[in-house]
């Protein structure tokens, strides 16, 4: 399996090279040259597998340069940190299937990918004798999951930018109380979009990237998308049954990464994954794209679901590549135009394709809290991001078709929002209890590319 850039400026590379490159050197995002659908025999075999066995079967199709035994060891080590034996269990509530993705060390769906990616980085660096300085921006959960994925690992330093006082207190503590010498937290005086733009600009400075061996943990790294494909396949095969059948998914998303993983899973499992419901909060860039056929910037609104408080979706370019018929030159021109104008428009045919691929809804703050309260009365507690996905899912629910709503974080990570909805703070699980009393370390810096580059230079391996 070889990987190409959405902008067409690199020769095809291996999976291992794609992981280490992160962002393509031409500024594009990396994708496999093709996604080969699973055969009926493969699908039948996959339905009998444990999560770890399925992960090996799916990931090995895309990572054929890692020996099978090594890949198995990496996967086993990655999911040994999860507290549920099924890794991503399904829980039925009022006829919906909640896919719990928060049983990893930081209680967020990002752990599913970042525990794996951290181990892959370590494995590849040990083989090459190299070093890596990871640079990433987070709107909340990616940062802590990335930090927990590489803390204490040899040959790796990690620099994570988060918007100062724009993540939940628990999210901030999960990052800043990790004081391992290889971990550097930066609270950026700006928004997540500011941080994401700085990270992309630094990665596009190729001499700087090469000099400091920069690596990516944001969902621009293909390995993250790949690891997330597995839980869509796992859930779809559990619910579609031996005779087949369609399963719909509702996905709270801001960066388009998680729902793009669902799109890849749909290509991999023909006829098993039906409607992908894209759920956003008031930061409705992606919902407007699906519903109105225009991708245009708005102002970031601060909400109780901060991981989706985003106006530039970094994974959108991957879908654009498919929408444009894999025409890299057109993608390159479109992204240049978007950089200049902050807007992309689409033809009627293209918008029609988007509407066939996705349904979408923007969920208000009031609707989010009402959904948390309603499900709490039924005995299940949602975090605000999951509540956004559940509300959108209910809007597009189809009779007779299983609906899976992705639960992307544990509700205790967003205590203030939950308390506003149900009248009390959620109980803290052991992984979060006591964080407030721990020592912490963080640098507060202005959102300027030169300042961030200077900090990396001073602290890089």
C-alpha positions in Angstrom: 0.0 0.0 0.0 1.4 3.4 -1.0 0.3 6.9 0.1 -0.1 10.0 -2.0 -0.8 13.7 -1.2 -4.1 15.4 -1.8 -2.1 18.0 -3.6 -0.2 15.6 -5.8 3.3 17.0 -5.1 5.0 13.8 -3.7 6.0 10.4 -5.0 4.1 7.6 -3.5 5.5 6.5 0.0 5.0 3.7 2.4 2.8 3.6 5.5 5.8 4.1 7.8 7.0 7.0 5.8 3.5 8.5 5.8 3.4 8.2 9.6 6.7 10.0 10.1 5.9 12.7 7.5 2.6 13.6 9.1 1.7 16.5 6.8 2.8 16.0 3.2 5.8 18.0 2.2 3.7 19.8 -0.5 1.3 21.0 2.2 -1.4 18.4 1.5 -2.7 15.5 3.5 -1.7 11.9 3.0 -4.2 9.2 1.7 -3.8 5.6 0.6 -3.7 5.3 -3.2 -6.8 3.2 -3.0 -9.2 1.7 -0.5 -9.9 -1.9 -1.5 -13.3 -3.1 -0.2 -13.3 -6.1 2.0 -14.6 -9.3 0.3 -17.7 -11.1 1.6 -15.5 -13.8 3.0 -13.3 -11.3 4.8 -16.4 -9.6 6.3 -17.8 -12.9 7.5 -14.4 -13.7 9.2 -14.1 -10.2 10.7 -17.5 -10.6 12.5 -16.0 -13.3 14.7 -13.0 -11.3 15.8 -12.1 -9.5 19.0 -11.4 -5.8 18.8 -7.7 -6.4 18.8 -7.9 -9.1 16.2 -10.1 -6.9 14.0 -7.6 -4.0 14.4 -4.8 -6.3 13.1 -6.9 -7.3 10.2 -8.0 -3.8 9.2 -4.8 -1.9 9.9 -2.6 -4.6 8.2 -4.4 -3.8 4.9 -3.0 -0.2 5.1 0.3 -0.9 6.9 1.8 -3.7 4.9 5.4 -2.6 5.6 5.1 -3.5 9.3 5.6 -7.3 9.9 2.4 -9.0 11.2 4.0 -10.0 14.5 5.3 -6.5 15.2 1.9 -5.0 14.3 0.1 -7.4 16.7 2.4 -6.5 19.5 1.9 -2.8 18.9 -1.9 -3.2 18.9 -1.9 -5.4 22.0 0.2 -2.9 23.9 -1.9 0.1 22.7 -5.2 -1.4 24.0 -3.8 -2.9 27.2 -4.2 0.6 28.6 -8.1 0.4 28.2 -10.3 -0.4 31.1 -13.1 -2.2 29.2 -12.4 -5.7 27.7 -14.3 -4.8 24.5 -12.2 -1.6 24.1 -15.1 0.3 22.4 -18.3 -1.3 23.8 -21.9 -0.6 22.5 -24.5 0.3 25.0 -28.2 0.4 24.1 -30.2 3.3 25.4 -33.8 4.0 24.2 -33.2 2.1 21.0 -30.0 3.9 20.2 -26.6 2.3 20.3 -24.0 4.4 22.1 -20.5 3.5 21.0 -18.4 4.3 24.1 -15.0 5.4 22.9 -13.8 6.8 26.3 -12.3 3.8 28.1 -8.7 4.7 27.4 -6.3 6.5 29.8 -7.5 10.0 29.2 -11.2 9.1 28.9 -11.7 10.4 25.3 -12.0 8.8 21.8 -8.6 10.2 20.9 -7.0 7.5 23.0 -8.1 4.8 20.5 -5.8 6.3 17.9 -3.1 8.0 20.0 -2.1 5.1 22.1 -1.5 3.3 18.8 0.3 6.2 17.1 2.6 6.7 20.1 3.7 3.1 20.0 4.2 3.2 16.3 6.4 6.3 16.6 8.5 4.6 19.2 8.8 1.4 17.1 9.8 3.3 14.0 12.3 5.6 15.8 13.9 2.6 17.5 14.4 0.9 14.1 15.9 4.0 12.5 17.8 5.4 15.5 16.2 8.7 14.9 14.5 11.3 17.0 11.2 13.2 16.8 9.8 16.5 18.1 6.0 16.2 18.0 4.1 19.4 17.5 0.3 19.6 17.7 -2.6 21.8 18.5 -5.6 20.7 20.5 -9.2 21.9 21.2 -9.2 19.8 24.3 -8.9 16.0 24.1 -6.2 15.4 21.5 -3.6 17.1 23.6 -3.9 14.9 26.7 -4.4 11.8 24.6 -1.2 12.6 22.6 0.7 13.4 25.8 -0.3 10.1 27.4 0.6 8.3 24.3 4.2 9.4 24.3 5.0 10.5 27.8 8.4 9.1 28.9 9.1 7.5 25.6 12.7 7.7 24.4 13.7 9.7 21.3 10.5 11.8 21.5 9.6 15.3 22.8 6.1 16.6 22.5 4.9 20.2 22.2 1.1 20.7 22.5 -0.7 24.0 22.0 -4.1 24.6 23.6 -6.2 27.8 23.6 -5.7 29.4 27.0 -8.7 29.0 29.3 -10.8 27.7 26.3 -10.7 24.1 27.3 -12.5 22.5 30.2 -10.6 22.6 33.6 -10.3 18.8 33.6 -8.9 18.8 30.0 -6.3 21.5 31.1 -5.3 19.5 34.1 -4.9 16.3 32.2 -2.3 18.0 30.0 -0.5 20.3 32.4 -0.1 17.8 35.3 2.0 15.5 33.1 5.4 16.8 34.0 7.6 14.2 32.3 10.7 15.9 30.9 9.7 15.2 27.3 6.3 17.0 27.6 5.9 20.7 26.9 2.4 22.3 27.3 1.8 25.7 25.7 -1.3 27.7 26.5 -1.9 29.9 23.5 -3.4 33.3 23.8 -5.9 32.7 21.1 -8.3 30.1 19.6 -7.8 26.6 18.6 -7.9 27.7 15.0 -5.0 30.0 15.7 -3.0 27.1 17.1 -3.9 24.8 14.2 -2.9 27.5 11.7 0.5 28.0 13.5 1.2 24.2 13.5 0.3 23.9 9.8 2.5 26.9 8.9 5.5 25.4 10.9 5.1 22.0 9.2 5.1 23.8 5.8 8.5 25.4 6.7 10.3 22.4 5.3 13.9 23.3 6.5 12.6 23.9 10.0 10.6 20.6 9.9 13.6 18.7 8.8 16.1 20.3 11.1 13.9 19.5 14.2 12.5 16.2 12.9 8.9 17.4 13.5 6.1 14.8 13.8 2.4 15.2 13.8 -0.2 13.8 16.2 -3.2 15.9 15.0 -5.6 14.1 12.8 -3.6 15.3 9.8 -1.6 12.1 10.6 -3.1 9.3 8.5 -2.4 6.7 11.3 -4.9 8.4 13.5 -7.7 8.1 10.9 -6.8 4.5 10.3 -7.0 3.5 13.9 -10.4 5.2 14.1 -11.7 3.2 11.1 -11.5 0.1 13.2 -14.3 1.0 15.6 -16.7 1.9 12.8 -16.0 -1.6 11.3 -16.4 -3.3 14.7 -19.7 -1.6 15.5 -21.1 -2.0 12.0 -20.4 -5.7 11.9 -21.8 -6.3 15.4 -25.1 -4.7 14.5 -25.5 -5.6 10.8 -25.6 -9.3 11.6 -24.4 -12.3 9.6 -27.0 -11.7 6.8 -25.8 -8.1 6.3 -27.7 -4.9 6.6 -27.1 -1.1 6.9 -26.0 0.7 10.1 -26.2 4.5 10.4 -23.7 6.5 12.5 -24.0 9.9 14.2 -20.7 11.7 14.7 -20.0 14.8 16.7 -17.1 16.4 14.8 -15.3 19.7 14.4 -12.2 18.8 12.5 -13.8 16.3 10.1 -11.4 13.6 11.2 -13.7 11.2 13.0 -16.4 11.3 10.4 -13.9 11.0 7.6 -12.7 7.7 9.3 -16.4 6.7 9.0 -16.3 7.5 5.3 -13.2 5.3 4.8 -14.9 2.5 6.8 -17.9 2.8 4.5 -15.6 2.4 1.5 -14.1 -0.7 3.2 -17.4 -2.3 4.1 -19.7 -1.9 1.0 -23.4 -2.1 1.9 -22.8 -2.2 5.7 -22.5 1.5 6.7 -25.3 3.7 5.5 -25.9 7.3 6.6 -23.1 9.3 8.3 -24.8 12.1 10.3 -22.4 15.0 10.8 -23.2 16.8 14.1 -21.8 20.2 15.0 -22.5 22.7 17.8 -23.1 26.4 17.0 -19.7 26.4 15.2 -21.5 25.1 12.1 -19.0 25.3 9.3 -19.4 21.7 8.4 -23.1 21.5 8.8 -23.4 24.5 6.5 -21.2 22.8 4.0 -23.4 19.7 3.9 -26.8 21.6 4.0 -26.0 24.7 1.9 -23.2 23.5 -0.4 -20.7 26.2 0.8 -17.6 25.9 3.0 -17.0 29.4 4.5 -15.4 30.7 7.7 -17.4 32.1 10.6 -16.5 33.4 14.0 -15.6 30.8 16.7 -18.3 30.6 19.4 -17.3 29.3 22.8 -19.7 26.4 23.8 -19.9 23.6 26.4 -18.5 21.2 23.8 -15.2 22.9 23.3 -13.5 20.2 21.2 -15.9 21.3 18.4 -15.3 25.0 18.8 -13.6 25.1 15.4 -14.0 27.0 12.1 -11.3 25.4 10.0 -11.6 21.6 9.7 -8.2 20.2 9.0 -9.4 16.9 7.6 -11.8 18.5 5.1 -9.2 18.4 2.4 -9.1 14.6 2.4 -12.8 14.5 1.6 -12.4 17.3 -1.0 -9.9 15.1 -2.8 -12.5 12.4 -3.2 -15.3 14.9 -4.0 -13.1 16.3 -6.8 -12.5 12.9 -8.3 -9.0 12.6 -6.9 -7.9 15.7 -9.0 -4.9 16.9 -7.0 -4.4 20.0 -9.1 -8.0 21.1 -8.4 -7.6 20.5 -4.7 -4.4 22.5 -4.7 -6.1 25.4 -6.4 -9.2 25.2 -4.2 -7.2 25.3 -1.0 -5.1 28.2 -2.3 -8.4 30.0 -3.1 -9.8 29.2 0.4 -6.7 30.5 2.0 -7.2 33.8 0.2 -11.0 34.2 0.5 -12.1 31.9 3.4 -14.7 30.4 1.2 -15.3 27.5 -1.2 -18.4 27.0 -3.3 -19.6 23.8 -5.0 -21.6 22.9 -8.1 -25.1 21.4 -7.8 -23.7 18.0 -8.7 -21.0 18.2 -6.1 -23.5 19.3 -3.5 -25.7 16.5 -4.4 -22.8 14.0 -3.8 -22.1 15.6 -0.4 -25.8 15.2 0.5 -25.6 11.5 -0.5 -22.5 11.0 1.6 -23.7 12.9 4.7 -26.6 14.3 6.6 -25.9 17.2 9.0 -27.3 19.2 11.8 -26.1 22.1 14.0 -27.2 21.6 17.7 -27.6 24.6 20.0 -26.4 24.9 23.5 -29.9 24.7 24.9 -30.6 21.5 22.8 -27.3 20.0 24.1 -28.2 20.5 27.7 -31.8 19.3 27.2 -30.5 16.1 25.5 -28.1 15.5 28.5 -31.1 16.0 30.9 -33.4 13.7 28.9 -31.0 10.8 28.7 -30.0 11.2 32.4 -33.7 10.7 33.3 -33.4 7.4 31.4 -30.3 6.4 33.4 -27.5 7.3 31.0 -25.2 10.3 31.3 -23.9 12.0 28.2 -21.0 14.4 27.8 -21.9 17.6 25.8 -20.1 16.4 22.6 -21.9 13.1 22.7 -25.2 14.9 23.4 -24.7 17.0 20.2 -24.3 13.7 18.2 -27.3 12.1 19.9 -29.5 15.1 19.2 -28.5 15.1 15.5 -28.9 11.4 15.3 -32.4 11.5 16.6 -33.2 14.1 14.0 -32.2 11.8 11.1 -33.1 8.4 12.7 -34.5 5.9 10.2 -37.1 3.2 11.2 -35.7 -0.3 11.2 -32.0 0.8 10.8 -29.7 0.6 13.7 -28.3 4.0 14.7 -24.9 4.2 16.4 -24.1 7.5 18.3 -20.4 8.0 19.0 -19.7 8.8 22.7 -16.5 10.7 22.4 -15.7 11.6 26.0 -16.5 10.7 29.6 -19.1 13.1 31.0 -16.8 13.8 34.0 -14.5 15.7 31.8 -17.2 18.4 31.3 -18.5 18.7 34.9 -19.8 22.3 34.6 -21.9 21.6 31.5 -23.3 18.4 33.0 -24.1 20.1 36.2 -26.0 22.8 34.3 -28.0 20.1 32.6 -28.8 17.7 35.5 -28.2 19.9 38.6 -25.1 18.2 39.9 -21.5 17.5 39.0 -20.8 13.9 37.7 -18.8 11.6 39.8 -15.1 11.6 39.0 -13.6 8.3 37.9 -10.3 7.3 39.4 -8.4 8.6 36.3 -9.6 12.2 37.0 -9.8 12.2 40.8 -7.0 14.1 42.4 -5.8 15.9 39.3 -6.3 19.4 40.9 -3.8 18.6 43.6 -1.0 17.6 41.3 2.0 19.7 40.3 1.6 21.2 36.8 3.8 22.8 34.2 2.7 25.1 31.3 3.9 28.1 29.3 1.4 30.8 28.3 2.6 32.3 25.0 1.2 34.7 22.4 -0.3 33.2 19.2 2.6 34.1 16.9 4.4 31.7 14.7 7.9 33.1 15.6 7.3 32.8 19.3 6.2 29.1 19.0 9.1 28.3 16.7 11.5 29.9 19.1 10.1 27.8 22.0 10.5 24.6 20.0 14.1 25.5 19.0 15.0 26.0 22.7 13.5 22.7 23.9 13.7 20.3 20.9 15.7 17.1 21.0 
